[in-house]
């Protein structure tokens, strides 16, 4: 019993010695495995980091929010067939609030009123400095509560600002950096020129922690009262409604909103919606679908590397069988079974591919950490499951591609082996 129990350990030791005794050849053999693992782990870590950034952004803005727009929203290209749709209106928002019991509140945004062709110039000028990259929105006074807006200094837009169509602005950190050298306190109360008129800055936004590539769209935002936006950009009639569902009633709110808007927009039974209703979960599903293609391409490249590595392992193991024919004959002559020979060569193959997997994982961790140092805005996070899966795949490759050499070695005739020169 003692001998049989120690046999697998001896076999594994022999397999290890064989791999270590041919270091350079072993490294060349597993190079494909290393490349395949690096590709899979690095791409997976970047995609995982992206996804976590997007999730954090939606959590920051509010997971109970429902976004209503007349065109399809989210990730991916828009649908040109929707261009003739009529925009949503303030009456739609009021109807949703009155007729959808699961909706707690609703804010309205006149989006990007300074975008091309609207006739509104949102280039901000203060003394000899200007800021050209603003994303200017007109918002209702309740927008800050629904979108979880936080102010660094100053105040938010009030009901009176909106009612009187005042030229007041709440600005993002990028505008403050460009015009006031990042001094938020100095910015509040200052008057700037925009669209040929004078505007007063009443508040500065706090930079959100969540973002994509280290940036958040809100960093570029310039908020003005909704009715002011209607006055200064009357041709910009596209509005986004953001409904806030009551806690625990998100799905009910979505169904109620769709019902109200289908009636108001005269959508017949069986016809698709001529508007878009999305939650944070819907946006995440779109994002997951988008990165699935990138993931599939990475998996294909990784599988190619693993296949090349597996073939290399099989080839070198077949060579090893030929080189060690006499050794195999001696082992069989002194009582080694076919199972012991198979175990030895399978162990060598799996040791090779496991070594490739370990090297690939270590290099992948190094690359991910280097990305975080050199490009902090590019999220890359290696999860434990990536490491476990990579090592598991590496061992499996060795097992699969080591079967043929192991069977060839086990089936050799011991007498012929001893005669082999």
C-alpha positions, -999 to +999 in steps of 0.1 A: +000+000+000+028+023+008+044+018-027+011+024-045+004+055-025+037+070-033+036+061-070+015+091-082+038+114-063+069+099-079+053+101-113+044+138-108+080+145-096+094+129-128+070+150-149+082+182-130+119+172-135+113+167-172+097+202-176+124+219-156+153+201-174+142+217-207+135+252-197+139+270-230+121+244-250+093+243-224+089+281-226+087+281-264+062+253-262+038+273-239+042+307-256+009+303-273-008+295-240+008+326-225-004+349-253-039+334-252-042+339-214-029+374-215-053+384-243-083+369-225-075+382-190-065+418-200-095+423-223-118+408-196-103+431-169-108+462-191-144+453-200-152+444-164-138+478-153-159+496-180-190+478-168-184+487-132-179+523-141-212+524-160-230+507-131-216+532-107-227+561-129-263+549-130-263+543-093-250+578-088-278+593-109-305+571-093-315+535-100-352+544-097-351+568-126-370+562-159-359+581-190-385+591-216-376+604-250-392+604-284-361+587-300-343+556-290-317+563-264-287+544-250-256+527-264-252+521-301-263+539-333-297+556-335-326+547-357-330+570-387-366+559-392-375+577-360-366+612-373-402+621-380-414+614-345-429+643-326-410+653-294-425+648-260-440+678-243-445+693-209-481+682-211-469+646-214-449+650-182-479+665-164-501+636-176-476+610-164-474+626-130-512+627-127-521+593-142-492+571-131-496+564-093-462+546-092-444+578-103-431+599-075-419+630-095-408+639-130-382+664-142-379+678-178-347+686-196-343+707-228-312+688-240-281+703-256-298+735-267-265+748-281-260+718-304-254+725-341-282+742-360-302+754-330-292+791-333-280+792-297-243+799-292-232+785-258-196+796-261-189+811-226-167+842-224-153+858-192-129+886-197-101+872-220-110+836-215-137+814-231-151+779-228-163+763-260-172+728-250-203+733-229-233+709-230-261+733-222-294+720-208-325+737-196-339+719-166-369+722-143-361+732-107-367+696-094-340+681-116-314+683-089-334+660-066-342+634-092-307+633-107-289+635-073-271+667-083-246+680-057-233+715-055-198+724-046-208+760-039-236+784-046-273+774-051-294+755-075-320+769-099-352+780-081-389+781-091-387+818-094-357+816-117-377+793-140-409+813-138-392+846-146-369+831-172-338+845-156-304+843-172-288+822-144-265+793-147-252+764-127-219+753-143-197+722-143-161+719-132-147+721-167-161+756-173-148+767-139-114+754-147-113+771-181-127+805-169-117+808-132-087+786-128-107+759-109-117+785-082-154+776-076-158+803-050-147+829-074-171+817-101-203+821-081-218+856-086-197+863-117-213+874-150-203+859-183-213+865-219-230+838-239-252+840-270-247+877-271-262+883-236-251+884-200-256+855-176-250+851-139-234+820-124-253+811-093-238+777-085-210+753-093-215+715-096-196+691-074-176+667-096-191+632-095-169+603-084-184+580-111-174+585-147-163+569-179-125+572-188-123+594-157-148+618-171-185+624-165-207+642-190-218+664-161-183+679-160-192+698-192-227+706-183-242+741-181-277+742-165-302+770-170-339+772-161-361+752-184-383+782-194-352+803-200-340+776-224-373+777-242-369+815-246-334+816-259-336+785-281-372+783-292-364+759-321-349+733-298-381+715-290-366+681-280-371+673-243-361+645-221-383+636-192-368+618-162-395+601-140-386+590-105-405+558-095-416+552-060-394+528-041-402+493-050-425+502-079-401+507-108-417+481-131-452+493-123-441+529-131-426+518-165-459+500-174-480+530-163-459+555-182-460+534-214-498+532-210-502+570-205-479+579-234-494+553-258-529+569-253-516+605-256-495+597-287-524+576-303-504+544-306-528+516-318-530+482-301-503+459-315-482+488-328-447+495-313-442+525-291-433+557-310-413+569-280-386+554-258-388+544-221-357+531-204-344+523-169-309+519-157-312+481-162-322+486-198-292+507-205-270+481-188-285+454-211-277+475-241-241+480-229-237+443-221-248+435-256-224+460-271-193+447-252-204+411-259-190+415-295-157+428-281-156+399-257-163+374-284-135+388-305-111+386-276-122+350-269-116+341-305-081+355-304-074+339-271-087+305-284-064+308-314-034+313-290-045+284-268-050+262-298-015+270-311-002+264-276-020+231-273-007+219-306+028+229-296+024+210-263+012+179-282+041+181-307+068+185-280+053+157-260+053+134-291+090+143-295+096+136-259+080+102-262+104+094-291+134+107-272+126+087-241+116+055-257+143+035-239+134+051-206+098+040-211+109+005-219+130+003-187+101+016-166+078-010-181+103-037-176+105-030-139+068-030-135+053+004-145+017+000-157+001+017-187-018+039-162+014+051-147+029+059-181-002+078-191-003+097-158+034+107-162+030+122-197-004+137-190+012+153-159+040+167-180+016+182-205-006+197-178+024+210-160+036+227-192+002+244-198-003+252-161+031+270-162+019+289-193-013+298-175+006+310-144+030+331-165+001+346-185-018+355-154+012+371-137+019+392-169-018+401-172-018+414-136+013+434-144-003+449-175-035+458-157-016+475-129+005+493-155-026+505-173-040+519-140-007+537-134-002+551-169-039+556-178-059+560-146-090+569-166-090+535-183-106+510-159-090+476-157-098+453-128-088+416-126-114+395-107-105+363-089-128+343-112-106+354-142-075+339-126-092+306-116-108+302-150-075+309-168-057+283-148-085+258-152-085+264-190-047+260-191-048+226-173-076+215-195-056+223-226-028+202-213-051+173-205-067+174-240-036+177-260-016+154-238-038+124-244-024+113-277+013+114-266+004+097-233-015+069-251+014+065-276+039+062-247+017+037-228+011+015-258+048+011-267+062-024-266+087-027-238+110-051-257+111-028-288+117+001-265+148-016-249+162-023-284+156+014-295+188+034-300 
